[in-house]
Amino acid sequence: MPATTATCRSCQAPILWAKSASGSSVPLNADPVPAGNIALRSDGIAIYLRKGEAPPAGAPLHVSHFATCPNAGAHRRR
């Protein structure tokens, strides 16, 4: 299942909802960036990359929305 587009409830930024390899939901900034550390496969699976690790061929790189949302703390599980 591909990632779904949405809007952050806090800051109204466009985001993508993907799934991690373990099945957890992962909010990503919608726009890919060359310095991203999360590769988004075409099947909607988000792959966290270690420093220096190459992404899968053709997978755009994204950043977790938690890293950029000014209200990220309000959405963290306690």
Backbone as CSV, one residue per row, in Angstrom:
resi,resn,N_x,N_y,N_z,CA_x,CA_y,CA_z,C_x,C_y,C_z
1,MET,0.850,-1.179,0.000,0.000,0.000,0.000,0.893,1.238,0.000
2,PRO,0.706,2.137,-0.977,1.530,3.344,-1.027,1.239,4.274,0.145
3,ALA,2.172,5.195,0.378,1.984,6.195,1.428,0.774,7.054,1.084
4,THR,0.086,7.534,2.107,-1.078,8.389,1.886,-0.749,9.837,2.242
5,THR,-1.313,10.753,1.493,-1.081,12.169,1.755,-2.078,12.664,2.790
6,ALA,-1.639,13.622,3.572,-2.478,14.195,4.626,-1.916,15.572,4.971
7,THR,-2.514,16.181,5.981,-2.063,17.466,6.511,-1.845,17.295,8.005
8,CYS,-0.727,17.817,8.514,-0.448,17.754,9.947,-1.542,18.507,10.700
9,ARG,-2.097,17.884,11.727,-3.167,18.523,12.507,-2.678,19.738,13.280
10,SER,-1.381,19.806,13.556,-0.843,20.905,14.365,-0.386,22.096,13.542
11,CYS,0.448,21.830,12.537,1.064,22.938,11.800,0.525,23.077,10.380
12,GLN,-0.369,22.181,9.969,-1.014,22.230,8.655,-0.063,21.972,7.486
13,ALA,1.125,21.460,7.755,2.074,21.135,6.681,1.628,19.858,5.964
14,PRO,1.907,19.751,4.669,1.583,18.514,3.959,2.523,17.394,4.423
15,ILE,1.965,16.228,4.703,2.762,15.076,5.143,2.344,13.834,4.365
16,LEU,3.164,12.816,4.465,2.867,11.490,3.940,2.843,10.535,5.116
17,TRP,1.852,9.658,5.155,1.832,8.602,6.160,2.350,7.340,5.486
18,ALA,3.429,6.798,6.014,4.022,5.569,5.508,4.029,4.558,6.642
19,LYS,4.484,3.363,6.359,4.639,2.312,7.372,6.109,1.953,7.454
20,SER,6.591,1.715,8.671,7.952,1.228,8.841,7.957,-0.268,8.547
21,ALA,9.121,-0.854,8.465,9.222,-2.290,8.215,8.544,-3.092,9.315
22,SER,8.460,-2.532,10.526,7.809,-3.234,11.633,6.302,-2.982,11.687
23,GLY,5.783,-2.123,10.784,4.352,-1.874,10.727,3.877,-0.625,11.431
24,SER,4.787,0.139,12.038,4.407,1.387,12.707,4.120,2.476,11.681
25,SER,3.194,3.373,11.996,2.922,4.517,11.132,4.019,5.551,11.291
26,VAL,4.442,6.132,10.168,5.545,7.088,10.154,5.101,8.337,9.390
27,PRO,5.047,9.512,10.061,4.728,10.738,9.330,6.005,11.314,8.709
28,LEU,5.943,11.587,7.416,7.093,12.140,6.700,6.725,13.491,6.111
29,ASN,7.707,14.392,6.028,7.470,15.616,5.277,7.196,15.202,3.838
30,ALA,6.215,15.817,3.204,5.768,15.388,1.884,6.825,15.564,0.794
31,ASP,7.614,16.609,0.884,8.604,16.863,-0.161,9.886,16.089,0.092
32,PRO,10.360,15.334,-0.909,11.640,14.639,-0.747,12.790,15.648,-0.721
33,VAL,13.857,15.285,-0.016,15.049,16.139,0.077,16.300,15.271,-0.086
34,PRO,17.329,15.789,-0.743,18.545,14.990,-0.950,19.207,14.543,0.352
35,ALA,19.076,15.322,1.424,19.725,14.990,2.695,18.823,14.168,3.619
36,GLY,17.702,13.666,3.108,16.794,12.882,3.944,17.433,11.593,4.432
37,ASN,16.919,11.078,5.547,17.464,9.841,6.116,16.445,8.704,6.122
38,ILE,15.321,8.913,5.437,14.298,7.876,5.339,13.960,7.690,3.867
39,ALA,14.195,6.488,3.361,13.866,6.171,1.977,12.441,5.655,1.931
40,LEU,11.673,6.147,0.986,10.289,5.723,0.843,10.165,4.835,-0.394
41,ARG,9.966,3.547,-0.152,9.808,2.608,-1.263,8.462,2.834,-1.938
42,SER,8.314,2.344,-3.155,7.077,2.529,-3.921,5.887,1.826,-3.286
43,ASP,6.140,0.837,-2.409,5.039,0.149,-1.725,4.626,0.842,-0.431
44,GLY,5.194,2.036,-0.148,4.814,2.802,1.030,5.575,2.450,2.293
45,ILE,6.591,1.594,2.193,7.398,1.233,3.358,8.535,2.245,3.512
46,ALA,8.653,2.800,4.710,9.710,3.756,5.027,10.898,3.000,5.601
47,ILE,12.058,3.197,4.997,13.285,2.529,5.421,14.212,3.573,6.048
48,TYR,14.490,3.412,7.336,15.420,4.315,8.015,16.836,3.950,7.593
49,LEU,17.603,4.941,7.129,18.963,4.703,6.652,19.977,5.091,7.719
50,ARG,20.957,4.232,7.886,22.079,4.562,8.774,23.013,5.509,8.032
51,LYS,23.831,6.224,8.760,24.779,7.156,8.149,25.635,6.407,7.127
52,GLY,25.675,6.918,5.916,26.471,6.316,4.856,25.781,5.195,4.096
53,GLU,24.613,4.762,4.559,23.886,3.680,3.895,23.185,4.222,2.644
54,ALA,23.277,3.480,1.542,22.644,3.892,0.291,21.166,3.510,0.301
55,PRO,20.313,4.376,-0.226,18.883,4.046,-0.305,18.633,3.030,-1.411
56,PRO,17.492,2.345,-1.368,17.124,1.468,-2.474,17.030,2.287,-3.771
57,ALA,17.360,1.690,-4.882,17.342,2.390,-6.173,15.970,3.008,-6.441
58,GLY,15.975,4.280,-6.785,14.747,4.975,-7.143,13.884,5.432,-5.984
59,ALA,14.278,5.148,-4.750,13.475,5.542,-3.588,13.811,6.982,-3.192
60,PRO,12.815,7.874,-3.165,13.081,9.246,-2.734,13.397,9.286,-1.240
61,LEU,14.188,10.280,-0.858,14.566,10.450,0.543,13.703,11.522,1.197
62,HIS,13.246,11.222,2.398,12.382,12.132,3.157,12.946,12.314,4.560
63,VAL,12.351,13.248,5.291,12.675,13.517,6.690,11.406,13.268,7.500
64,SER,11.566,12.709,8.678,10.427,12.512,9.571,9.807,13.864,9.896
65,HIS,8.488,13.935,9.883,7.828,15.205,10.210,8.043,15.560,11.678
66,PHE,8.295,14.584,12.525,8.590,14.871,13.932,9.835,15.751,14.067
67,ALA,10.756,15.658,13.108,11.993,16.432,13.172,11.783,17.900,12.830
68,THR,10.690,18.226,12.146,10.494,19.601,11.686,9.222,20.266,12.208
69,CYS,8.287,19.517,12.727,7.024,20.091,13.193,7.258,20.900,14.473
70,PRO,6.811,22.151,14.509,6.998,22.951,15.723,6.187,22.430,16.908
71,ASN,5.212,21.580,16.652,4.364,21.044,17.719,4.536,19.536,17.902
72,ALA,5.683,19.007,17.524,5.900,17.557,17.571,5.703,16.982,18.969
73,GLY,6.088,17.714,19.989,5.959,17.223,21.364,4.528,16.897,21.758
74,ALA,3.576,17.567,21.147,2.164,17.341,21.473,1.664,16.008,20.927
75,HIS,2.413,15.406,20.002,1.979,14.169,19.368,2.753,12.941,19.833
76,ARG,3.740,13.145,20.674,4.525,12.006,21.158,3.726,11.223,22.181
77,ARG,3.933,9.921,22.138,3.279,9.066,23.152,3.970,9.269,24.472
78,ARG,3.197,9.280,25.512,3.770,9.494,26.853,4.105,8.184,27.512
